[in-house]
């Protein structure tokens, strides 16, 4: 499953880092939106 991590390829690490960063940003935006909705509601 994690075979890609065994290769010391900076391109794969960059892709993983980008995916992780995007996911964190999306989750943060979702949480903030939910909090704003609960406040206004």
C-alpha positions in Angstrom: 0.0 0.0 0.0 2.8 2.4 1.0 5.2 1.2 -1.7 5.5 4.8 -3.1 7.0 5.9 0.2 9.9 3.5 -0.2 11.1 5.3 -3.3 13.2 8.3 -2.4 11.5 10.4 -5.1 11.1 14.1 -4.1 8.3 14.3 -6.7 6.2 11.8 -4.8 6.9 13.6 -1.5 5.9 16.9 -3.1 2.6 15.4 -4.3 1.8 13.8 -0.9 2.6 17.1 0.8 0.4 19.0 -1.6 -2.5 16.6 -1.1 -2.1 16.8 2.7 -2.0 20.6 2.6 -5.1 20.8 0.4 -7.0 18.4 2.7 -6.1 20.4 5.8 -7.2 23.6 4.1 -10.5 22.1 3.0 -11.2 20.6 6.5 -10.4 24.0 8.1 -12.7 25.8 5.7 -15.4 23.3 6.4 -15.1 23.6 10.1 -15.1 27.4 10.0 -18.2 27.4 7.7 -20.0 25.1 10.1 -19.2 27.2 13.1 -20.3 30.4 11.3 -23.6 28.7 10.3 -24.2 27.6 13.9 -23.5 31.1 15.2 -25.9 32.8 12.7 -28.5 30.0 13.1 
